[in-house]
Amino acid sequence: MNNLFENKWFKFLLVGGLYLLWVIWVTNFWWLLGLVIIFDTYITKRVHWAFWKKKNPPEGKQTKVVEWVDAIIFAVIAATFIRLFFIEAYTIPTSSMEKSMMVGDYLFVSKTAYGPKMPNTPISFPFVHHTMPFSSTIPSFSTAIHNPYRRIAGTGKVKNDDVVVFNFPEGDTVAVNIQERSYHEMVRSFGRDRIWSGKRTFGDIIYRPVDKRENYIKRCIAIAGDSLKIVKGQVYVNGKPQKEIPGIQYKYLVTINGTSFNSDALEKLDITPSEIEGSDSRYILSLTAEQAKKMDGLKFIQSKERVTWPSENSDPAIFPSDPKFTWNLDNFGPIWIPKKGSTVTLTLANLPLFKRIISVYEENTLAVKDEVIYINGAPTSTYTFKMDYFWMMGDNRYNSADSRYWGFVPEDHIVGKASFVWLSLDKNKSFLAKIRWNRFFMSVK
């Protein structure tokens, strides 16, 4: 058996066969030229591909430096390949998905679940997303080569209630001094002229291609072709209430005997002090159904009432940020999620819903003249969508910047499906107490 593994033809057939399967998967047959390199590496050995190594070193030994270089090159190539096609590490930075996903959770995201997305910008510095290490402004990628959207076959498709990682749709434009806020939201709040003239405050305004936009993680509430509405905080998809998800949090007005929660009560209820709003015995808390139920048995709780936005109170920050739509966080829609190949009748009334899809995501020129809609210079009253779209929301419903603020997520922004947590650290604790042992290798639901 050992002789078989040492046989050059066996090694060539094994490596070449695996490589051929990969070429078939990515469906780019130019890569078949790589079989020539594999054949020469194992059989003919005419070309010295590992140029950093001595071809025939004395006594078969390489220097320590060469060994390290060889190991690093292999590690970078292998890790990049795995990260691009199979699985990628991701960290939960905000509380928008609590209590389903906790701040400090380190998880793996499956690229094969929906099919790996081929890079739009293949020339980039390895292991960083969009900015070079130790810099907040220098891009880690080059746009000298820019590929169109292409996704290879995966094991499935995005389904309702999947926890999905995606590129932030409004992350195409960024103010480098305030990268944590959406540029488009700031334009709506302050006006474009103020953003572009206030360089000292906002910094340079830069563009990022789709695959280099900030990564977000949310739950997919509705998929392409679904209809969605929110009534008093309850989500309805295709007329049916969204299924119960244990981690979803809602706002409650809680009145207690005394002036504050004690630390023992907070620990039992799994509430951190930073989550508490209010004083004088009246508090606004974000609670899951389980937490709310636990409160019913506590003697110091006088009353507990879920609170929602009144339907008559519109919020201009809510998508599509147009006065025709008087929606808010808890009362929204109905809205239809665009599906590839479907045609919608366009009117001036519904154009705000689809304007960004038409002009930005699907790269058409859009104009309105004398109450007539023009797409690519031609008057029209219909539009056929080129991609599927999705509606994403955080489980922490009142502390989540999600589709209620910036609308649809295009299919070319989908990165992968959250798979499992491999490490979880509580920033509010120290040393070994930081480790949430019960979350190790917990699957994401």
N, C-alpha and C positions, 0 to 999 in steps of 0.2 A: 504493500500500500504506500509506504514511504517513497518507493521508487516512482510510483505513479504521480505523486504530487511534485516530484522533482523533474518529471518529463516535460520538455519544453512545448511539445504539441498539446499535452493535456492542459498546461497553463494557458496557452493561447486559446484553445477552444473554450475553456471556462470563462476567461476574461472577455474574449471576443463575443461569446454568446450573451453574457450579461449586458455588454455594451450594445449589442444589436437589439436586445429587448428594450433598452432605454431609448434608442433611436426610434424604434417603432412607436413607443409611448409618446415622445415629443413630436412625432410626425414631421420632422425636418430632416429629410434624407441627405442633405449636404453633410450632415455629421457622419455619414457612412465612410467619409474619407478618413475618419479616425481609425478605422480598421487597418488601414495601411500602417499607421504608427504602431498599433498593437502588434501587428504581424512582424514588423521590423524589430520591435522591442524583445519579443520572445523567440523569433525564428531566425531571421537573417542577420540582425544586429549590425547593420551597415552604418546607421547614424547613431551618434552619441547624444541621445535625447537629454539625459541628466548631465548637462554641460558643466554644472557646478561640482561634479564628482570626477575624480580621476578614473579614466576608463579601465586601466589595468594597474592599480596601485601595488607597490611592493608588498609581498606577503598577504595580499588581499585586504589590507587595512586602509581605512580613511582616517583623516585627522578628526579630532573632536569637533572642531568648528564645522567641517563639512557634514559630519553626522547630525549636528544640530540644525544646520541649514536644510538638510534633507528631511529631517523630521518635521520642521516647521512648514516647509512647502507642502508636504503630504497632509499635515493637519489642516492647513488653510484650505486646500482643495477639497478634502473630504468634508470638512465642516460646512463650507459654502454649498457643496452639493446637497448635503442633508438639509440644510436650512432652506434652500431654494425649492427642493422637490418634495420633502417629506414632513419635516417638523421644525418648528421654530420656537425659541423661548420668548416669553412675554411677561411683563410685570404689570400688576394692577396699580396704577398711580393715584387714582381718585376713588371716591366713595360712591360713584354713580351706579354701581352694581351691587352694593351691599344690601341685604346680607347674603346674597348668593355668592358673590366674589368679594373678598375682603381686601382692603388696602394692605399691601405687603405680600399678597399672594404671588408666587412665581409659578407660571403654568406653561404647558406646552400647547402649541396651536398646530393642529393637523392641516397640512397643505393638501393632502390626498383626499380629504373628506369632500371637497368641492372641486378638486382638480387644481394643481399648481398653476399660478398665473406667471407667464413668462415675463421677465423684466422689461419695462419700457426703457429703462436706462441701464444697459448691461455694464457700462464702464463706471465702476464705483469702488470706493475704498471698502475692504472687507470688514464685516461685523459691526458696522455702524449704519444708521438709518439714512439721515439726510444731512448731517453736519459733521465735520471733522472733529476728532477728539480734541478736547481742551479749547474749543472754539464755539461760539454761538452764531457765527455768521458765515464761516467758510464752508461752502457745500462739499459734501463727500462724493459727489457724482459729477459726471460730465454729460451734457446733452448732445455731444458730437454725434453720437448714434442714438436715435430715438425710434424704438419699435412700436408698431400699433398694438392694440390690445389683442392678446391671444391666451386662451386657457386650454390646457391639455386635459385629457380625461381624468375624472376622479371617481371615487367610490359612490358618490351620491350628489344630491343638490341641496341647496339651502331650504330648510323646512321651518314651518311656524314654530316659534319658541326656542329655536337653536340659539346658543350663545356664540356670537360671531365677532371675529376681529376684522376690521375693515379700515381702509384709508379714509380719513376725514374728508367728506365731500367739499366743504368750504375751505379746505386747506390748500387750495391752488395758489392763493395769494396770501403772503404773510408779512406783517410788520415786525421786523427782526427784534425790536426792543420790547414788544409785547406779544410774544409768540403764543402765550397761553390763551389769548382771546382770538376769536374769529375776526379776521380782517373785514369780512362782509358785514358782520354784526356791528363792528365799530363804525363802518361807513354809514349804516342805517342810523346809528346813534348820533354821530358827530358830523357826518357829511364828508364826502370824498376830498374836497378841497382842504379841509382841516387836517386830514390824515396825511395827505401828500405834502402839505406845506409845513407840518409840524415834525420835521425830521429829528429834532432834539428829543422829542417825546416818543415818537413812534419808530424812529429809525428808518433804514432803507426798506422799500417795499420790494419783495422778491417773489418770484414764481417758482412753484415746485410741481414737477410732473406727478402723475397719479401714484406711481409706486413709491414716491418719496414724500408723500403727504403723511401727516401724523397718524399713528395707529390708534384707533378707538376700539373699545369692546362694549357691546350692548347685546340685548336680546332681540332677535328678529320677530317682531310682533305680527307683521303681515308680509306676504310674499307677492310676487307679480300676479296681477289679476284679482287680488283680494280687494274687498271694500272694507273700510275701517271707520269707526267713529268712537268717540269717548263721551260718555254721559255721566256727570257727577263722579268722575274719576274711574269709572268702570269702562274697560276697553271691550268693544264689540268688533269681532271680525266676521264678515259675511253674515251679520245679524245675530251671531251667537257670542255670549260672554267668553272672554279669554279664560282658558283653563287655570285652575288654582296653581300658583307657583309659590312654594314656601318662602322664598327669599324676598318677595315683593314687599316694599314698605310704603305705607301711607302716613299722612299727617294726622295726629290726634292732639286734641286739647285735653290735657290731664290736670286735674285739680287734686292736691294732696293736703293732708293734715300736717302742718309744719311749714317750714320755709324752704327746704331743699331736700333733694334725694340724698340718702347716705350711701357710702361706697359699697356696703354689702348689698343693698337693694339694686344698685346699678349693675353689680357683677352678676347677680342672679338673673337679671333681665337682659344681660348681654348688651348693655348700653354704655358707651363711653361718654365721659363728661362733655367732650366737644360736640356731641350730638344734641345737647339740651339747649333749648331756647326759652327764655322767659325767667320770671322770678315771682316773689310774693305768692307762692303756692300754686301758681298757674303756669303751666309749661306746654310748649309745643314740641312734640316728639315724633320722630319717624319710627314707626313700629311695624313689624311683620304681624300676621294674624296670630302666630304663636305667642309673640311677646304681648300683644294686646289681651290674649286670653289669660296669660299668667297674671296680669294686673288685676283681673277680676277677683282673685283670691287674696289680695293684699289689703290689710285693714286700713293702712294710711292713705289709700286711694279713695278720694271722695267721689270723683266722677271721671268719666273718660268718654270723649266724643270725637268721632272722625270729622275732620274739616276738609272742605273742598272750596274751590273758587266758585262763586255764583255765576251762573251762565250769562247773566247780563253784563258782567265785568270783562270786557275784551282786553286782550294784551297785545299791543302792537309788536312786541318782540316775537310773537308766535308766527310760525310759517302760515301763509306766505308773506307776512308783514305788509299787508295791503288793507286799506280801510274797508274794502268790500267784504272782508272776512273777519267777523267779530268773534274770534275763537280765543280760548285760553287753555291752560294746562289740563284742566279737568273737563272741559266741554269743547270738543274738537270734531270737525267733520260734519257729515260724512265725506270721505275722500276715497278715490279709486287709485290703486297702485298700478302704474303703467306696466304693460306686458309687451315683450318683444313681438313685433308683427301686428299688434292691435292698433286700430285707427280710432282716434278721438276727434269729435267735432270741436273745433276751436272757436271760441267767442271772446270778446273783450272781457266778459265776466269771468271765464275760467282760465284765461291766459296766464295770470299770475301763478297758478299752480304748476304750469308746465314750461314757463319761460326759461328757467335755468336748464332744464333738461334739453330743450331745443337748441339754445344758443351756446351752452357751455359743455355739457356732457356729450352731446351728439354733434357739436361743432357746426351749427348752421348759422347763417346771418338772419337775425330776426328784427323786424321793424314794424311799426304801426303808423300808418299815414291816413289821415281823413277817415279814421275808424275802420280801416281795412288792414288786415294782418298780412305781412309779406314775409315769406321764408325763402332765402336765397334769391331775393329779387322778384319772386313771383307771388301774386296775390293768392291766398288760399283760405279755406275754411276747415281744413282737416289736417291731421298730422299722424303719421305712422311711426311708431317707436322702433328704434334700432336695437335696444337692449332691454333686459328685464331690470326691474327696480324693486327695492325692499324698504320696509319701514322699521327702523330700529328705535328701541326705547330702553332706558336703564331701569333696573328693578327698584332702585331707590328713586321713586317717581318724582320727588320734589327736590332732588339734588342731582339732576342729570341733564346735561346739555345733549339733546338727542333730536330725533326727526321732528319732534314738535317745534323745534326752533329752526332747523335748516332743511327739513324736507326729505326727499327721497335719496336712497343710497343706490348708485348704479352698480350693475353686476361687475364692471371692470374695477371697482374699488374693493371688492370682497377679497380678503387675504386668506382666511381659513376658519376652521371651527375650533373653539376652545375645547381641549381634550381632557387634561387632568392637571391638578396642582401637584408640583413636586417639592415645594417648600413654601412656608408661610411664616412671616415675621410680623409681630405686633410692635409698631413703632412707639407705642405708649408704655412699653415695658423694657426691662434691661436684662442683659446677659442671657442666660438660658431661658429665662421666663419669656423672652421675646418669641420663642419658637412655639407655634401653634401645632403641637404634635398631632392633634386629631384631624388636621387637614392634609397630612402627608398622603400623597398619591390618591387624593380624593377626586373622583370623576366629576366633571362639570355637567350640571343638568339644568 
